[in-house]
Amino acid sequence: MTATVSRRFVLLGAVLLAAVCAQVLAGRALSPPAVWEVLTGGGDHTDRHVFFQLRVPRLLVALGAGACLGVAGLVLQSALRNPLAGPEVTGVTPGAVLGAVTATGLGLAGWDSPAAVVLAATVGGFAGAGLLWLLAGRQRSDPAGTAVYGVLVSAVLGGLTAMVLLVAPGELGSVVQWLVGSTEGRVWHHWHLMWPWALAWAVLAWLLAGPLTLLRCGDEQASALGLAADRARALALLCAVALTAAAVSAVGALGFVGLLIPHVAIAVFGADLRVTLPGAALLGATVVCVADALAQSLARTLAVLLDAGRLTLPVGAVTSFLGAALLLLAVRRTPDREY
């Protein structure tokens, strides 16, 4: 790791720390002075409960989900050699959302039963990725062909999700949270279910950095260097699906995170995936944390302006706006980058 890259990691760490502070101070239930009292060992029982049982797990879940999506997006784009192969457009996120929505809409799971949601989202994510794998066939190494099949699979899974909403309209309120993405109501149980699964697959993704780097160069060159391209690609897809399912099962679908983070990570940290994969995790965590802080602050401001009491703005709505802007910036900065 060069000195320049090391300094960029330090700078990103400082930005992440600032984002964490902003997210912790952005909520309604505790004022900044009350948060400071709790952090210094004071505060009453209610303030400590709100901070440690609501704010902290929400923060950790947001960080974990962002890191998972950042790594999953980079793994997908490297394995498929496609700069548009984010979890959102390859059937992975739509499949995971379909699994979670189906389980929730049919009463098999819900926000209060995260273990069942994790299982449902994982099954749905693997189903979406498996459908893409089967349809792509021998065109798996062709970025253009894979992109077309990915859009097709995502559209089909999105249609199935809409059908579930028609079957179970009474669950529309809770289902919308899966479609847009929300960190509201995240507690320690969600974090404890997510982090071991996410950590294990994130470590596997880092161990795949070498094969993924070869896959980015093309199947012919990878095979010439002794890599079984199809096997390595299948393992990479497995890893990406598992990481996406971990994020979706915790917060729902967060638009643009898995698609934009790889572009920014490569622009900032370079093409060495042993370095860029941890960078993508930090970038994803930072973006989602910033988005959550903005969502809470905007919701409070709108509630005051509209005199509407308590308003909630899903973090997924903010990541979509941030993602569009950052992705446009990244594409303009690296217009000729090829995979």
C-alpha positions in Angstrom: 0.0 0.0 0.0 1.5 3.3 -1.1 1.7 6.4 1.2 -0.9 8.1 -0.9 -3.4 5.3 -0.5 -2.7 5.2 3.2 -3.4 8.9 3.5 -6.7 8.4 1.7 -7.7 5.6 4.1 -6.9 8.0 7.0 -9.0 10.8 5.4 -11.9 8.4 4.7 -11.7 7.2 8.3 -12.0 10.8 9.5 -15.0 11.4 7.2 -16.6 8.2 8.5 -16.1 9.3 12.1 -17.7 12.7 11.3 -20.6 10.9 9.7 -21.0 8.7 12.7 -21.2 11.7 15.0 -23.7 13.4 12.6 -25.9 10.3 12.6 -25.9 9.9 16.3 -26.8 13.5 16.8 -29.5 13.6 14.1 -32.3 11.7 15.9 -35.4 13.2 17.5 -35.5 11.5 20.9 -32.3 12.9 22.3 -30.8 16.4 22.0 -27.0 16.8 21.4 -26.5 17.9 25.1 -28.3 14.7 26.2 -26.2 12.6 24.0 -23.0 14.1 25.4 -24.3 13.5 29.0 -24.9 9.8 28.1 -21.4 9.5 26.5 -19.8 10.9 29.6 -21.6 8.5 31.9 -24.5 10.7 32.9 -28.1 11.1 31.7 -31.2 9.5 33.1 -32.4 6.0 32.5 -34.6 6.9 29.5 -31.8 8.7 27.7 -29.4 5.9 28.2 -32.0 3.4 26.9 -32.7 5.4 23.8 -29.0 5.9 23.0 -27.8 2.4 23.7 -30.8 0.4 22.7 -32.0 2.4 19.7 -29.4 4.8 18.4 -26.3 2.6 18.6 -27.8 -0.5 16.9 -29.4 1.7 14.2 -26.0 3.2 13.5 -24.2 -0.2 13.4 -26.8 -1.7 11.1 -26.5 1.2 8.7 -22.7 0.9 8.7 -22.9 -2.8 8.2 -25.4 -2.7 5.4 -23.4 0.0 3.6 -20.2 -2.0 3.9 -21.9 -5.2 2.6 -23.4 -3.4 -0.4 -20.1 -1.7 -1.3 -18.2 -4.9 -1.3 -20.9 -6.9 -3.1 -21.0 -4.3 -5.8 -17.3 -4.4 -6.4 -17.3 -8.2 -6.4 -20.1 -8.3 -9.0 -18.5 -5.7 -11.3 -15.2 -7.4 -11.1 -16.5 -10.9 -11.6 -18.8 -9.9 -14.5 -16.5 -7.3 -16.0 -19.4 -4.9 -16.1 -19.4 -1.4 -14.6 -23.2 -1.6 -14.4 -23.4 -4.9 -12.6 -24.5 -3.7 -9.2 -26.7 -5.8 -7.0 -29.7 -3.6 -8.0 -29.5 -4.5 -11.7 -28.3 -8.1 -11.7 -31.3 -9.7 -10.0 -29.6 -10.0 -6.6 -31.2 -7.1 -4.7 -34.6 -7.5 -6.5 -34.5 -11.2 -5.6 -33.6 -10.5 -2.0 -36.4 -7.9 -1.8 -38.9 -10.4 -3.3 -38.0 -13.0 -0.7 -38.3 -10.5 2.2 -41.5 -9.0 0.8 -43.1 -12.4 0.2 -42.3 -13.6 3.7 -43.6 -10.3 5.1 -46.7 -10.1 2.9 -47.7 -13.7 3.6 -47.2 -13.3 7.4 -44.2 -15.6 7.5 -41.8 -13.0 8.8 -41.6 -9.3 9.6 -39.5 -6.5 11.1 -39.9 -8.2 14.5 -38.6 -11.6 13.2 -35.3 -10.7 11.6 -34.0 -14.3 11.5 -36.9 -15.3 9.2 -36.3 -12.3 7.0 -32.6 -13.1 6.7 -33.5 -16.5 5.5 -36.1 -15.3 3.1 -33.9 -12.6 1.6 -31.0 -15.0 1.2 -33.2 -17.5 -0.7 -34.6 -14.7 -2.9 -31.1 -13.3 -3.6 -29.8 -16.7 -4.6 -32.9 -17.3 -6.8 -32.3 -14.0 -8.6 -28.6 -14.7 -9.1 -29.3 -18.3 -10.2 -31.8 -17.1 -12.8 -29.2 -14.7 -14.2 -26.6 -17.4 -14.2 -28.9 -19.8 -16.1 -30.1 -17.2 -18.6 -26.6 -15.8 -19.4 -25.3 -19.3 -20.2 -22.1 -19.0 -22.2 -22.4 -15.2 -22.2 -21.5 -14.9 -18.6 -18.1 -13.5 -19.5 -19.7 -11.0 -21.9 -20.4 -7.7 -20.1 -23.0 -6.5 -22.5 -24.9 -9.8 -22.6 -24.9 -10.1 -18.8 -26.2 -6.6 -18.4 -29.1 -7.3 -20.7 -30.0 -10.5 -18.8 -29.5 -8.7 -15.5 -32.0 -6.0 -16.4 -34.5 -8.7 -17.6 -34.2 -10.7 -14.4 -34.5 -7.6 -12.3 -37.7 -6.5 -14.2 -39.3 -9.9 -13.8 -38.5 -10.1 -10.1 -39.8 -6.5 -9.6 -43.1 -7.6 -11.3 -43.4 -10.6 -9.0 -42.9 -8.2 -6.0 -45.7 -6.1 -7.3 -47.9 -9.2 -7.5 -47.2 -9.9 -3.9 -48.3 -6.4 -3.0 -51.6 -7.1 -4.7 -52.1 -10.4 -2.9 -51.4 -8.9 0.5 -52.4 -5.2 0.4 -52.9 -5.1 4.1 -49.1 -5.4 4.6 -48.3 -2.5 2.2 -47.0 -0.2 4.9 -44.4 -2.6 6.1 -43.6 -3.9 2.7 -42.7 -0.5 1.4 -39.9 -0.3 3.8 -38.3 -3.2 2.0 -38.7 -1.6 -1.4 -37.3 1.8 -0.4 -34.9 0.9 2.4 -35.2 2.1 6.0 -33.1 1.9 9.2 -36.1 2.8 11.4 -36.6 0.4 14.3 -33.3 -1.4 14.0 -32.3 -2.9 17.3 -29.5 -5.1 18.6 -31.2 -8.3 17.5 -30.9 -7.2 13.8 -27.2 -6.3 14.3 -26.4 -9.6 16.0 -27.9 -11.6 13.2 -26.2 -9.5 10.5 -22.6 -9.1 11.5 -21.3 -12.7 11.8 -22.8 -13.5 8.4 -21.5 -10.3 6.8 -18.1 -10.6 8.3 -17.6 -14.2 7.1 -18.5 -13.4 3.5 -16.6 -10.1 3.6 -13.4 -12.1 4.5 -14.1 -14.5 1.7 -14.5 -11.6 -0.7 -11.1 -10.3 0.4 -9.6 -13.7 -0.1 -11.0 -13.7 -3.6 -9.2 -10.5 -4.5 -6.5 -12.2 -6.6 -9.0 -14.3 -8.7 -11.2 -11.3 -9.1 -8.3 -9.2 -10.3 -7.6 -11.8 -13.0 -11.3 -12.0 -14.0 -11.2 -8.3 -14.6 -8.6 -8.9 -17.2 -10.8 -11.4 -19.1 -11.4 -15.1 -19.1 -8.7 -15.9 -21.6 -5.9 -14.2 -19.7 -7.3 -15.6 -16.4 -7.3 -19.2 -17.8 -3.8 -18.7 -19.3 -2.6 -18.0 -15.7 -4.3 -21.1 -14.4 -7.5 -19.8 -13.0 -10.8 -21.7 -13.5 -12.8 -18.7 -14.6 -16.3 -20.1 -14.3 -15.6 -21.6 -10.9 -14.1 -18.4 -9.6 -17.0 -16.4 -11.0 -19.6 -18.7 -9.4 -17.9 -18.3 -6.0 -17.7 -14.6 -6.4 -21.4 -14.4 -7.2 -22.2 -16.6 -4.2 -20.2 -14.1 -2.0 -22.0 -11.1 -3.5 -25.4 -12.6 -3.1 -24.8 -13.4 0.5 -23.5 -9.9 1.3 -26.5 -8.3 -0.5 -28.9 -10.6 1.4 -27.4 -9.5 4.7 -27.9 -5.9 3.8 -31.4 -6.3 2.4 -32.6 -8.4 5.3 -31.5 -5.6 7.7 -32.5 -2.4 5.9 -34.3 -3.3 2.6 -33.2 -2.1 -0.8 -30.8 0.9 -0.8 -30.7 2.4 -4.2 -27.4 3.0 -6.0 -25.1 2.0 -3.1 -23.9 -1.2 -4.6 -23.7 0.3 -8.0 -21.8 3.6 -7.3 -19.4 2.6 -4.5 -17.2 0.4 -6.8 -16.6 3.3 -9.2 -15.7 5.7 -6.4 -13.5 3.0 -4.7 -11.5 2.3 -7.8 -11.1 6.0 -8.5 -9.8 6.6 -5.0 -7.9 3.4 -4.1 -6.9 2.0 -7.5 -7.3 -1.4 -9.2 -5.6 -3.6 -6.5 -8.6 -5.3 -5.1 -6.7 -6.3 -1.9 -6.8 -2.6 -1.1 -9.9 -1.5 -2.9 -12.3 -4.1 -1.3 -11.7 -2.7 2.2 -11.9 0.8 0.7 -15.3 -0.1 -0.8 -16.5 -1.3 2.6 -15.6 1.9 4.3 -17.0 4.0 1.5 -20.3 2.1 1.6 -20.6 2.4 5.3 -19.8 6.2 5.1 -22.4 6.8 2.4 -25.2 5.0 4.2 -24.3 6.7 7.5 -24.3 10.1 5.9 -27.6 9.3 4.1 -29.2 8.2 7.4 -28.1 11.4 9.1 -29.5 13.5 6.2 -32.8 11.5 6.2 -33.3 12.2 9.9 -32.4 15.8 9.7 -34.6 16.4 6.6 -37.5 14.7 8.2 -37.2 16.9 11.3 -37.0 20.0 9.1 -40.0 19.0 7.0 -42.0 18.2 10.1 -41.5 21.7 11.4 -42.2 23.4 8.1 -45.3 21.4 7.4 -46.4 21.3 11.0 -47.0 17.6 10.4 -45.8 16.2 13.8 -43.5 13.3 13.3 -42.3 12.5 9.7 -40.1 9.7 8.6 -37.9 9.8 5.5 -36.5 6.4 4.4 -32.7 6.4 4.1 -33.1 4.6 0.7 -34.7 7.7 -0.7 -31.6 9.7 0.2 -29.1 7.2 -1.1 -30.9 7.3 -4.4 -30.3 11.0 -4.7 -26.8 10.9 -3.4 -26.0 7.8 -5.5 -27.2 9.5 -8.7 -25.0 12.5 -8.1 -21.9 10.6 -7.0 -22.2 8.1 -9.8 -22.4 10.9 -12.4 -19.3 12.4 -10.9 -17.4 9.2 -10.9 -18.3 8.4 -14.5 -17.2 11.9 -15.7 -13.9 11.5 -13.9 -13.2 8.1 -15.4 -15.0 8.1 -18.8 -12.6 5.7 -20.5 -12.1 3.1 -17.8 -12.7 -0.4 -19.2 -13.3 -3.7 -17.6 
